[in-house]
Amino acid sequence: MNLIAVYNKAANNTVVTPSFLLDEIQRRRIEALNKERDEQADRMEAQGRRMERLTRAIFALTAVNVLIVVLAFASDIARNIIG
């Protein structure tokens, strides 16, 4: 609903003052800012979840690499003992 419609609706029911319109403008600005803040919070939360998954994947790959190195080292030691 635009401000003209708000003005007309209010004019039918009450006396409209400039302060009423200013209050309505301010209320709408606050609503828009709150909506923007909530959307930004949602984006930040999603980014945090992505970063958490990425961190887990990096740790998993690091663990696999360490395991490969340990197994290669153990295999080399076993070859030296056997042969």
C-alpha distances in whole Angstrom, upper triangle without the diagonal:
4,7,8,6,7,10,11,10,12,15,16,17,18,19,16,18,18,18,15,13,15,15,11,12,15,13,11,14,16,14,14,18,18,17,19,22,22,22,25,27,27,28,31,32,32,34,36,37,38,40,42,43,44,46,48,48,50,52,53,54,56,58,59,60,62,64,65,67,68,69,71,73,74,75,77,79,80,81,83,84,85,87
4,6,5,6,9,10,11,12,14,16,17,18,18,15,16,15,16,14,11,13,14,10,10,13,13,10,13,16,14,14,18,19,18,20,23,23,23,26,28,28,29,32,33,33,35,37,38,39,41,43,44,45,47,49,50,51,53,54,56,57,59,60,61,63,65,66,68,69,71,72,74,75,76,78,80,81,82,84,86,87,88
4,5,5,6,8,10,10,12,14,15,15,15,12,13,12,13,11,7,10,11,8,8,12,12,10,13,15,15,15,18,20,19,21,24,24,25,27,29,30,31,33,35,35,37,39,40,41,43,45,46,47,49,51,52,53,55,56,58,59,61,62,64,65,67,68,70,71,73,74,76,77,78,80,82,83,84,86,88,89,90
4,5,5,6,8,10,10,12,14,15,14,11,13,12,14,12,9,13,14,11,11,15,15,14,16,19,18,19,22,23,23,24,27,28,28,30,33,33,34,37,38,39,40,42,44,45,46,48,49,50,52,54,55,57,59,60,61,63,64,66,67,69,70,71,73,75,76,77,79,81,82,83,85,86,88,90,91,92,93
4,5,5,6,8,10,11,13,14,14,12,14,15,16,13,11,14,15,12,13,16,16,14,17,19,18,19,22,23,22,24,27,27,28,30,32,32,34,36,37,38,40,42,43,44,46,48,49,50,52,53,54,56,58,59,60,62,64,65,66,68,70,71,73,74,75,77,79,80,81,83,85,86,87,89,90,91,93
4,5,5,6,8,10,11,11,12,10,12,12,13,10,8,12,12,8,10,13,13,12,15,17,16,17,20,21,21,23,25,26,27,29,31,31,33,35,36,37,39,41,42,43,45,46,48,49,51,52,54,55,57,58,60,61,63,64,66,67,69,70,72,73,75,76,78,79,80,82,84,85,86,88,90,91,92
4,6,5,6,9,10,10,10,7,9,10,12,9,7,11,12,10,11,15,14,14,17,19,19,20,23,24,24,26,28,29,30,32,34,34,36,38,39,40,42,44,45,46,48,50,51,52,54,56,57,58,60,61,63,64,66,67,69,70,72,73,75,76,78,79,81,82,84,85,87,88,90,91,93,94,95
4,5,5,6,9,10,10,9,12,13,15,12,11,15,15,13,15,18,18,17,20,22,21,23,26,26,26,28,31,31,32,34,36,37,38,40,41,42,44,46,47,48,50,52,53,54,56,58,59,61,62,63,65,67,68,69,71,73,74,75,77,79,80,81,83,84,86,87,89,90,92,94,95,96,97
4,5,5,7,9,10,9,13,14,16,12,12,15,15,13,15,18,17,16,20,21,20,22,25,25,25,28,30,30,31,33,35,35,37,39,40,41,43,45,46,47,49,50,51,53,55,56,57,59,61,62,63,65,67,68,70,71,73,74,76,77,78,80,82,83,84,86,88,89,90,92,93,94,96
4,5,5,6,7,6,10,12,13,9,10,13,13,11,14,16,15,16,19,20,20,22,24,25,25,28,30,30,31,34,35,35,37,39,40,41,44,45,46,48,50,51,52,54,55,57,58,60,61,63,64,66,67,69,70,72,73,75,76,78,79,81,82,83,85,87,88,89,91,93,94,95,96
4,5,5,6,6,9,12,13,11,11,15,15,14,16,19,18,19,22,23,23,25,27,28,29,31,33,33,35,37,38,39,41,43,44,45,47,48,50,51,53,54,56,57,59,60,62,63,65,66,68,69,71,72,74,75,77,78,80,81,82,84,86,87,88,90,92,93,94,96,97,98,100
4,6,8,9,13,16,17,14,15,18,18,16,19,22,21,21,24,26,25,27,30,30,30,33,35,35,36,38,40,40,42,44,45,46,48,50,51,52,54,55,57,58,60,61,63,64,66,67,69,70,72,73,75,76,78,79,81,82,83,85,87,88,89,91,93,94,95,97,98,99,101
4,7,9,12,15,16,13,14,18,17,16,19,21,20,21,24,25,24,26,29,29,29,32,34,34,35,38,39,39,41,43,44,45,47,49,50,51,53,54,56,58,59,60,62,64,65,66,68,70,71,72,74,75,77,78,80,81,83,84,86,87,88,90,92,93,95,96,97,98,100
4,6,9,13,13,10,13,16,15,14,18,19,19,20,23,24,24,26,28,28,29,32,33,34,35,38,39,40,42,43,44,46,48,49,50,52,54,55,56,58,59,61,62,64,65,67,68,70,71,73,74,76,77,79,80,82,83,85,86,87,89,91,92,93,95,97,98,99,101
4,6,10,11,9,11,14,14,14,17,19,19,20,23,24,24,26,28,29,30,32,34,35,36,38,39,41,43,44,45,47,48,50,51,53,54,56,57,59,60,62,63,65,66,68,69,71,72,74,75,77,78,80,81,83,84,86,87,88,90,92,93,94,96,98,99,100,102
4,7,8,6,8,11,11,11,14,16,16,17,20,21,21,23,25,26,27,29,31,32,33,35,37,38,40,41,42,44,46,47,48,50,52,53,55,56,57,59,61,62,63,65,67,68,69,71,72,74,75,77,78,80,81,83,84,86,87,89,90,92,93,95,96,97,99
4,5,5,7,9,10,11,13,14,15,17,19,20,21,23,25,26,27,29,30,32,33,35,36,38,39,41,42,44,45,47,48,50,51,53,54,56,57,59,60,61,63,65,66,67,69,71,72,73,75,77,78,79,81,83,84,85,87,88,90,91,93,94,96,97,99
4,5,5,6,9,10,11,12,14,15,16,18,20,21,22,24,26,27,28,30,32,33,34,36,37,39,40,42,43,45,47,48,49,51,53,54,55,57,58,59,61,63,64,65,67,69,70,71,73,75,76,77,79,80,82,83,85,86,88,89,91,92,94,95,96
4,5,5,6,8,10,10,12,14,15,16,18,20,21,22,24,25,26,28,30,31,32,34,36,37,38,40,41,43,45,46,47,49,51,52,53,55,57,57,59,61,62,63,65,67,68,69,71,73,74,75,77,78,80,81,83,84,86,87,89,90,92,93,94
4,5,5,6,9,10,10,12,14,15,16,18,20,21,22,24,25,27,28,30,31,33,35,36,37,39,40,42,43,45,46,48,49,51,52,54,55,57,58,60,61,62,64,66,67,68,70,72,73,74,76,78,79,80,82,84,85,86,88,90,91,92,94
4,5,5,6,9,10,11,12,14,15,16,18,20,21,22,24,26,27,28,30,31,33,34,36,37,39,40,42,43,45,46,48,49,51,53,54,55,57,58,60,61,63,64,66,67,69,70,72,73,75,76,77,79,81,82,84,85,87,88,89,91,92
4,5,5,6,8,10,10,12,14,15,16,18,20,21,22,24,26,27,28,30,31,33,34,36,37,38,41,42,43,45,47,48,49,51,52,53,55,57,58,59,61,63,64,65,67,69,70,71,73,74,75,77,79,80,82,83,85,86,88,89,90
4,5,5,6,9,10,10,12,14,15,16,18,20,21,22,24,25,27,28,30,31,32,34,36,37,39,40,41,43,45,46,47,49,51,52,53,55,57,58,59,61,62,64,65,67,68,70,71,73,74,76,77,79,80,82,83,85,86,87,89
4,5,5,6,9,10,10,12,14,15,16,18,20,21,22,24,26,27,29,30,31,33,34,36,38,39,40,42,44,45,46,48,50,51,52,54,55,57,58,60,61,63,64,66,67,69,70,72,73,75,76,78,79,81,82,84,85,86,88
4,5,5,6,9,10,11,12,14,15,16,18,20,21,22,24,26,27,28,30,32,33,34,36,37,39,40,42,43,45,47,48,49,51,53,54,55,57,58,60,61,63,64,66,67,69,70,71,73,75,76,78,79,81,82,84,85,86
4,5,5,6,9,10,10,12,14,15,16,18,20,21,22,24,26,27,28,30,31,32,35,36,37,39,41,42,43,45,46,47,49,51,52,53,55,57,58,59,61,63,64,65,67,68,70,71,73,74,76,77,79,80,82,83,84
4,5,5,6,9,10,10,12,14,15,16,18,20,21,22,24,25,27,29,30,31,33,35,36,37,39,40,42,43,45,46,48,49,51,52,54,55,57,58,60,61,63,64,66,67,69,70,72,73,75,76,78,79,80,82,83
4,5,5,6,9,10,10,12,14,15,16,18,20,21,22,24,26,27,28,30,32,33,34,36,38,39,40,42,44,45,46,48,49,51,52,54,55,57,58,60,61,63,64,66,67,69,70,72,73,75,76,78,79,80,82
4,5,5,6,9,10,10,12,14,15,16,18,20,21,22,24,26,27,28,30,31,33,34,36,37,38,41,42,43,45,46,48,49,51,52,53,55,57,58,59,61,63,64,65,67,68,70,71,73,74,76,77,79,80
4,5,5,6,8,10,10,12,14,15,16,18,20,21,22,24,25,27,28,30,31,33,35,36,37,39,40,41,43,45,46,47,49,51,52,53,55,57,58,59,61,63,64,65,67,68,70,71,73,74,76,77,78
4,5,5,6,9,10,10,12,14,15,16,18,20,21,23,24,26,27,29,30,31,33,35,36,38,39,40,42,44,45,46,48,50,51,52,54,56,57,58,60,61,63,64,66,67,69,70,72,74,75,76,77
4,5,5,6,9,10,11,12,14,15,16,18,20,21,22,24,26,27,28,30,32,33,34,36,38,39,41,42,43,45,47,48,49,51,53,54,55,57,58,60,61,63,64,66,67,69,70,72,73,74,76
4,5,5,6,9,10,10,12,14,15,16,18,20,21,22,24,26,27,28,30,31,32,35,36,37,39,40,42,43,45,46,47,49,51,52,53,55,57,58,59,61,62,64,65,67,68,70,71,73,74
4,5,5,6,9,10,10,12,14,15,16,18,20,21,23,24,25,27,29,30,31,33,35,36,37,39,41,42,43,45,46,48,49,51,52,54,55,57,58,60,61,63,64,65,67,69,70,71,73
4,5,5,6,9,10,11,12,14,15,17,18,20,21,23,24,26,27,29,30,32,33,35,36,38,39,41,42,44,45,47,48,50,51,53,54,56,57,58,60,62,63,64,66,68,69,70,72
4,5,5,6,9,10,11,12,14,15,16,18,20,21,22,24,26,27,28,30,32,33,35,36,37,39,41,42,43,45,47,48,49,51,52,54,55,57,58,60,61,63,64,66,67,68,70
4,5,5,6,9,10,10,12,14,15,16,18,20,21,22,24,25,27,29,30,31,33,35,36,37,39,41,42,43,45,46,48,49,51,52,53,55,57,58,59,61,63,64,65,67,68
4,5,5,6,9,10,10,12,14,15,17,18,20,21,23,24,26,27,29,30,32,33,35,36,38,39,41,42,44,45,47,48,50,51,52,54,55,57,58,60,61,63,64,66,67
4,5,5,6,9,10,11,12,14,15,17,18,20,21,23,24,26,27,29,30,32,33,35,36,38,39,41,42,44,45,47,48,50,51,53,54,56,57,58,60,62,63,64,65
4,5,5,6,9,10,10,12,14,15,16,18,20,21,22,24,26,27,28,30,31,33,35,36,37,39,40,42,43,45,46,48,49,51,52,54,55,57,58,60,61,62,64
4,5,5,6,9,10,10,12,14,15,16,18,20,21,23,24,26,27,29,30,31,33,35,36,37,39,41,42,43,45,46,48,49,51,52,54,55,57,58,60,61,62
4,5,5,6,9,10,11,12,14,15,17,18,20,21,23,24,26,27,29,30,32,33,35,36,38,39,41,42,44,45,47,48,49,51,53,54,56,57,58,60,61
4,5,5,6,9,10,11,12,14,15,16,18,20,21,22,24,26,27,28,30,32,33,35,36,37,39,41,42,43,45,46,48,49,51,52,54,56,57,58,59
4,5,5,6,9,10,10,12,14,15,16,18,20,21,22,24,26,27,28,30,31,33,34,36,37,39,40,42,43,45,46,48,49,51,52,54,55,56,58
4,5,5,6,9,10,11,13,14,15,17,19,20,21,23,24,26,27,29,30,32,33,35,36,37,39,41,42,43,45,47,48,49,51,53,54,55,57
4,5,5,6,9,10,11,12,14,15,17,18,20,21,23,24,26,27,29,30,32,33,35,36,38,39,41,42,43,45,47,48,49,51,53,54,55
4,5,5,6,9,10,10,12,14,15,16,18,20,21,22,24,26,27,28,30,31,33,35,36,37,39,40,42,43,45,46,48,49,51,52,53
4,5,5,6,9,10,10,12,14,15,16,18,20,21,23,24,26,27,29,30,32,33,35,36,37,39,40,42,43,45,46,48,49,51,52
4,5,5,6,9,10,11,12,14,15,17,18,20,21,23,24,26,27,29,30,32,33,35,36,37,39,41,42,43,45,47,48,49,51
4,5,5,6,9,10,11,12,14,15,17,18,20,21,23,24,26,27,29,30,32,33,35,36,37,39,41,42,43,45,47,48,49
4,5,5,6,9,10,10,12,14,15,16,18,20,21,22,24,26,27,28,30,31,33,34,36,37,39,40,42,43,45,46,47
4,5,5,6,9,10,11,12,14,15,17,18,20,21,23,24,26,27,29,30,32,33,34,36,37,39,41,42,43,45,46
4,5,5,6,9,10,10,12,14,15,17,18,20,21,23,24,26,27,29,30,31,33,35,36,37,39,41,42,43,44
4,5,5,6,9,10,11,12,14,15,16,18,20,21,23,24,26,27,29,30,31,33,35,36,37,39,41,42,43
4,5,5,6,9,10,11,12,14,15,16,18,20,21,22,24,26,27,28,30,32,33,34,36,38,39,40,42
4,5,5,6,9,10,11,12,14,15,16,18,20,21,22,24,26,27,28,30,31,33,34,36,37,38,40
4,5,5,6,9,10,11,12,14,15,17,18,20,21,23,24,26,27,29,30,31,33,35,36,37,38
4,5,5,6,9,10,10,12,14,15,17,18,20,21,23,24,26,27,29,30,31,33,35,36,37
4,5,5,6,9,10,10,12,14,15,16,18,20,21,22,24,26,27,28,30,32,33,34,36
4,5,5,6,9,10,11,12,14,15,16,18,20,21,22,24,26,27,28,30,31,32,34
4,5,5,6,9,10,11,12,14,15,16,18,20,21,23,24,25,27,29,30,31,32
4,5,5,6,9,10,11,12,14,15,17,18,20,21,23,24,26,27,29,30,31
4,5,5,6,9,10,10,12,14,15,16,18,20,21,22,24,26,27,28,30
4,5,5,6,9,10,10,12,14,15,16,18,20,21,22,24,26,26,28
4,5,5,6,9,10,11,12,14,15,17,18,20,21,23,24,26,27
4,5,5,6,9,10,11,12,14,15,16,18,20,21,23,24,25
4,5,5,6,8,10,10,12,14,15,16,18,20,21,22,24
4,5,5,6,9,10,10,12,14,15,16,18,20,21,22
4,5,5,6,9,10,11,12,14,15,17,18,20,21
4,5,5,6,8,10,10,12,14,15,16,18,20
4,5,5,6,8,10,10,12,14,15,16,18
4,5,5,6,9,10,11,12,14,15,16
4,5,5,6,9,10,11,12,14,15
4,5,5,6,9,10,10,12,14
4,5,5,6,9,10,10,12
4,5,5,6,9,10,10
4,5,5,6,9,10
4,5,5,6,8
4,5,5,6
4,6,5
4,6
4
